[in-house]
Each structure stands twice: as structure tokens, then as C-alpha cells.
Amino acid sequence: MSRRLEVLLHDQPVGTLSEMPGGGVEFRLFDTYRELVPRPVLGQKFEDDLERVHYSRKGLRLPDFFANLTPEGRLRDIIEDSAGLETGDDLALLAFVGRDLPGAVTVRSLEDEGAGSSSNESPGSAVEDDEAVNEGLRFSLAGVQLKFSMLREAEKLTLPAKDSSGEWIVKLDSPTFPHLPENEYSMLEWARAAGFDVPECHLHRVEDIEGFPRSYAPSGTRVLAIRRYDRLPEERVHQEDFVQALGLPPKRKFGQLTYDAMPGLVRRFINEEAVEELVRRLVFVVACGNNDAHLKNWSLVYPDKIRARWSPLYDQVATVAWEIPDRRLALKLGGEEAFSRIDRAAFERLIERAKIERGRGMELLDKTLEELRTAWRAITRDLPIPQEHIAALREHWRKVPLLRAAGALD
């Protein structure tokens, strides 16, 4: 029998994911959801045509929106192994983590076609006994960096118990990029000091995590705990990243679009004011030397369930701190990719394409740069970022024409 999952938004059924005879998966919205007035938004791509049936692409097992909800990399491997899932069975994986997905979406398995009853067990899973599964791993977070959805109380972090979900994203150190938690924490605090909307975050010792396999992170390292902006005490806040909003598969987070094309999308998805915030955030991406600000690191939230807003700023890392061969932005800005070619002219081209009045746009650029320099001077001595990362960031400011013209990062 073909497997089916019911998709819910804010605990209300909105559609079904169904396995097709040929092996793909289709998603159909319910008539009852389409006819709701007002109707909570599941995703921008669905709003384009509510009658459309969405199919998985060749080589993928889920339609794009849902493929972007499943965990990636090592986290995926850990969850599949813990749950006894078949490697690559995206439908079973989505069902297993379906109660703790990003945003306000949840999924549950339909036990059979006739009854329409549901459960939280994964279809096709080899594991029947919950005691054989680490219930704390029933969550999904996108991204290659190893991270977990956890609870935080005082100075302790724990994996959620059964039937509960995490309120904090906890990011572990990386053997490839040592001191990654300290770096990201410092960049987020720098952004906060400069007036950006940033989630609450804290650094912890890995030893502060209770009931956590030590094999996932070396003793003596630190972890970064970030409060989830999609979780409130009484409800979930829906969100989607720009890959989902554009109806793209996860692998197209790089290079499918340019930063120059984003203003038109932001104006359509949110409003005019949000376009200026995009410019400010792009200034920070350049200022902190972040070459990983791909489309999955830009997100919309729906606080009233209908109108999109910018999510708080997240996933900001000074990637220039490590010896990596690629010194380019994740996407083109003003027609340029290399940090060494980002100057005022590049931002002028961006501002022109954003349809912001030139004088207003350049004033916004200069004001943001000065706010960042002022904030850096005020907080740098209190940041846990390693000195060699600071040196790399200062060197970055000397090499990037836009930043060099703004003044040294002292």
C-alpha cells in the first residue's frame, strides 16, 4: 500500500503527501484549506497556484518545499541510524521527524486509506519499539553543520523528551572550522550591537549538555545555543527560507539567484521597507566576511500567519577566519562575486536594481558601515572570538575596497 502523510499547519490539516506507483511523491492541498478565509500561508510558492499538484523532482523523493525540511549531512546520518530508517528514504525520515520541523508545519502518517487515522510513527520504519529510538532526535534542522534542537534551563542543555520539541538550536564545534561557535556567537553579537534583529544566543561548554553522546563533540569545546525564533511559549511561528519560497530543491541554494534579484522578491513577499533591510543585511554579510549567506540562510516568518516578515538575522559567520580557497560571496552582488571586487560601485548597482533612490541608498550604506565600526569598537574586547579570527577579519577589511574606504576595523 502506498504511504501517505498528512501535512498540518498550526495543527490544522492542509494537504497530503502521497507516494506514487512510480516511486515519486506528490503533494495536494485540501479544498478545506484553499477555501479558508483568512487562510494561513504555507508557502509563497503555493500561493502562486493553490490548485497545483506538486511533484518530487527526478532524483528526489519529496516535492521541493518538503525536501527543504529534511535534515542534511551528518545529522541525517545520525537520525537514520538511531531510528533504524533505510538510508535515503525521505518519506520515512520526514514522518519520523515530522512533529518538530522548522516553522509551524508538522506531518503525521496516515495509517490506512480508509480510516484516515494518524500516528507519529514513520512509514516503513524498521523500528517499532520507542525504547529502541533516541526520542530526542525526532527533529529536523537544515544545514551541514551538526546541530540539535534542545531545551535550555539555567546553564544546562538537554535533548527533548518524547512528545516535546526543542526551543533552542545548539550548534557544535567543527573539526574543519575550529572555534566555529565562538565565531558565530561573536558575529551575531556584533550585529545585535549594530542594531540588527538577532535571536538570543549563549555560549556553553559541551559538558553543559546532559544525556548527550560525547562522540558528537570533543570535550573542552564550546557550543552555541540560539533561541528558536519559530517557537513561542504557546505556539509555533511559521517560517520558510528563500529556497522554499522560490520552489527550488535544496541543492540550488547557491548560484540559482543573485543578491541583485532579491529586492524584487522581498518587495513582493514582504514590503518596500523590507528592501532597505535587505541592503543593510548585505552590508553586514560583506563586513563580516561571510561567504555562506546562500538562499537557505535568508528566511521569512509569518507572525500573524498570513503576512510575511523578515526573520531575525541568523547563520552569520566570518568565514574569512579560516584558510579556505573560495573568497567569494555565496551569490553575486552588483554583478560581482569576489570580495576583492566589492566596492561602492557594486552597491550602487545593487541599490539601482533595488529601485531605492540613489542618495537614500548610499546614505543607508554609509550609515550601516559606521554603525558596524562603532559597535565593533564597543564590544570587541568582550567577544570570545579567537585573536587569529580578529586578525583575519581586520585583514578582510583592508582587502575589500568598500570596507577599506569606510575606515579600519579598530
N, C-alpha and C positions, 0 to 999 in steps of 0.2 A: 504494500500500500504506500502511495506517495506520502511523503511527510509534509506537514503544514504547520506554520507558525502564525499565531495571531499577534498583530502589532498593535500596541496601545500607546497613546499619547496622553499624558496626565491621567493615566489609569482608565482612559476611555478607548474602546476598540476603534481603530481607524482603517484596518485592512488586513490582508493575509499574504504571507509569503508561501508559495506552493512549489514543490518540486515537480518538474515536468518530466514526461516519459523520456525525453532525450537527454536528461541529466542536468539541464539548467534550472533556474528558479525564476518565477515571475512574482510581481507584487501588484495587487489590485486594491484600490481604495474602496471602502464600503460606501454604498449610497447614503447611508445614515450619516456618515462623516461629511460627505460632499454637501449635504443639504443643511448642515448645521449653520445657524445664524445667531451670534457670530461664530466663526469657525477657527479654532486654534490652528496655527500654521505648523505643519510637519516639516516642510522644507520649501525653499524658494523654487526648486525645480518642479515640485509637484503643483505649485500654484500656477505654473505656466499652462498646464493642461490637466485638470483633475480627472478627466475621463481616460487618460492614457494608462496603458498597462506597461509596467517597467520590467524589462527582462535582464537577466545577467548577461554580461558580455562573453564572447568566446574566450575560453581560458580562465574565466572567473566563475565562482559558484554562487554569487549573490549579486543582485542589482546594485548599482553604484552607491546609492545612499547607505545601504546596509553593509556593503563591503568596507566602507569607511568607518564602521562602528566596531569591527572586529579587531582584537589585539594583534600586534605585529612582533616580529623578531623573537628575541629570547623569551619575552613574556608569553607569547603564543605557545612556544615550545613547552614552557613550564606548565601552563594551564592544560594543554592537551595531554601531557604526561600525567599530571595529577588526576585529571578526570577520566583517564583511560579512553580518550577520544581517538578516532582514526585521524592520522595526520592529513591535513588538507580538507577535512570535512567541515566546510564553512557553516553549513546549516546547523549541524550539531553543535559547533562551537558557539554560534550566536545564541542558540537556545540555552546552552549551559550558562553563559554569562549574561543572559538577557534581562535579569532583574536589576543589574547595576551597570547600565550603559551610559555613555555621555549624554547629557541633556535629560529630557523628560520622556524619552522613548523607553519602553520595555517590550519584551517579546516573551511569549509562552507557547509551549507545544499544545497543539490540538490532538487529543488522544485518539479520536477517530472522526471520520467524516459525519457520521450520523448524530452522535451525541453533542458534538460541539463543546464538550467539556475540556478543561485545560489543566495543565500542570506545569511545574517549573523544570521538569526533567528534560534532558537533551534527547532528541530523537536519534536512535541508532547508537546511543552510548553503551559501551560495554560495562559500565559501572552502574549497579543497581543499589548498592548499599551506601548510604550517605556517609557512613563512618569511614569508608574507604577513600573519601574525597576530602581534600582540604577546603572546607566551605569558604574560607577567607579568600580563596582565589576565584570566586564567582563574580568577576567584574571584568570590564574591558576599558583599556586606555590606549589610545593611538600613540604611535611614535616608536622609534627604535630604542631609545634609552630605556633601561629597565626601571619600571616604576610600579607602584602598588597603590590601590585605593584603601585607605586606612582610617581608623578612628584616632583621635588625639585627646588625651586628658592629662592636664598638667604637663609634665615632661615625658610622658610615656606615649608610645605609638603601638597600636595593635591592629591586626587584621580583623575585619568584621566577623561577627558570629553569623550563624545561619539565619536567613530572613532579615538581615540588616545590610546596610550599604555604607561605604566609606564616605567621610566628609572631607578628607584631606588626600591630596596626591603626594605620595612620598617617592622622591627620586633618589636613586642610589648613585654612588660614585662609579666611575668608568675606568677600567684598566687602560683604555685607549686615550682617554682625555682625563687625566688625574686632576682632582680638585674641581670637578665639574659642579658639584653642589655649591661650593663656596663661590665659584664664578657666577653662576646663575643667580644666587641669592644677592650678590653684590650688584649685578646689573638691574635686578628688579627694585632693589632699594634705591639705587641711583635714579631710576625712572620715577619712583614714588616721590623722591625729594625734589624732582624737577616738575612735579605737578601732574604726572600721568596717573590714570586709574589702574592700580595694581592690586592683586589679591594679597591678603595677609599671608606672610610666609615666615618660617623659622628654620634655623639650622639645628640639627640634632646629631648626637653620636649614634652610630649604627647600633650600639649597645642599648639605646633607649627603646628599641623595638622589641616588644615582648612576644614570645611564641613564634619567632621568625627564624627560618633556616639560615644559619650563618654562612652557608655556602654561597648565598646570593651576593654577599658583600663582605669584604675583608674587615676584620676587627681593626679598630682605630680610625676607620674612615668616617666621614660625616654624610648625612643625608639631608635633603631639602624637603620640608613639609610645606605644601601650598594649599591654602583653604580652597576647596572647590566652589567656584562661583555658580555652578549649576546645581548646588544643593543648599537649600534653606532649611531651618528647623522644622517647618511644617509642610514643605512642598519642594518639588524639583523645578528648576528653571530650564526651559528648553533651550538648546543651542544647536548650531550646525557650523562646521567650518566651511571655508570657501570652496574646497574641493566638492563637498556635498552640495552646496548651493548652486554650483555650476554643473552638477550632474556628471562629474568625472570620476574615474576609478582612482584608487589611492596612489598608484604609481605615477600619475600625472601631476603630482604636487609641485614638481619642478618643471619650469620651461614651457608649460602649456599656455601661460599667460604672462604678461609683463605688469610691473607696477604701474606703468603708464596707462594700462587699460582698466585698472582697479577703480579710479574715480567714477567712471560711468556706472560701474556696478554698484558702488557704495551709494551713489545718488539714487539709484533705482531701488536698492534693497532697504536703505535707511532714510537719509535726507541730505539736504545741502550742507548742513553744519558738520555732518559726519565726514565729508570730503576733506575739510580742513584738519580734522583729527587724523585722517589717513596721512596727510602730509607731515604732521607732527610726529607720528609714529615712524614714518620712513626716515625722518631726520635722526631719530634715536637708533634705528637699525644701522644706519651708516655710522653714527657716532660711536656706538659700542662695538663696531666691527663684527656684526652678526651676519654670516653668510648662509644661515639656515632658516631664514624667515620665508619659508615656502608657503604654499597656499593652505596647508593644514594648520599653519600657525597663525592664521587670521580667522576669527570666528564672529558669528552673530549670536546674540541672545534675544529671547522673547520674554521680557519680564511680565508683560500683560497677556502673553500667549498669542498675540496677533502681530504687533508691530516690532520689527527688528531694531536692535541697537547694537553698538559695538560691545563685544565682551571686554572685560578688563584685559590689560596687556599681559601676555604670558610668553613662556619659552624664549626669553631674551638671554642670549649667551654671547660673550665676547670670544667668538671662535678664533680670532686672531691671536689668542693667547697660546695656541698650540701650533706646532710645526706641521702645517697641512699645505699641500701643494696648491690647492684651489683658493685663490684670494679674490674670488668674485662673489657678487651678490647672488642670492638664490634666483632672482628674476631681474630682468633689465629695468633700469631706472633712467629716464631721459635718454633712452637708446643705448645706455652703457651698462656693462656688467662688471668690469674690473673696478675695484675700489680706487685704484690709482687714477681713474678717469672720471671720478665723481667730483664735479666742481659746481660752481654756482650756475653755470650754463645748463648743466644736466637738470638741476632743479627748476630752472626757468622753463625748460621744455616740459617737465612734468606739470608744473603749475599752469602752463598754457593749455595742455591737454586736459587738465582738471577743470578748465573754464573758471579758474579763480582769477580775479583782477590782478594784474602783474604786481602792482605796488603792494596790495594786500598780501599776496602770496610771498613776496620776498621779505616783507616785514615779519610774517609768520615764521619764515625760515630763520631769520636772524635772531628773533626773539627766542625761539626754541633752542638754538645753539647757545645763546648766552645763558639761558636758564640751566642748561645742562652743565656748562662750565662752572657756574656759580654753585650748583648743587654738588658737583664733584669736589670742589674745594671744601665744602662744608662737611662732607661725610666721609671722604676717602680714608682718613686716619682710623675710622671706626669700622671699616669694612673688613671682612675676613678673607678677602681675595689675596692670593699669594703675591708677593712683591714682583716675581717674574711676570705675572699676568698684568700687573700695573705697568711695568716697563714696556710690555708688548702693546698695551693699549695706547700709551703715550707715543710710541713709535708709529702706531697706526695713525694718530692724529698728525704726525709730522709728514706722513706719506700721502695722505688723502688731500687733494687740493682744497676741497670745500672746508675741511676741518682746519687745515693749516692756516687758511685765510681768517678763520674765526679766532685764532689765538691758541697758544699752547694749553695743554691739559695739565695744569699745575695743581 
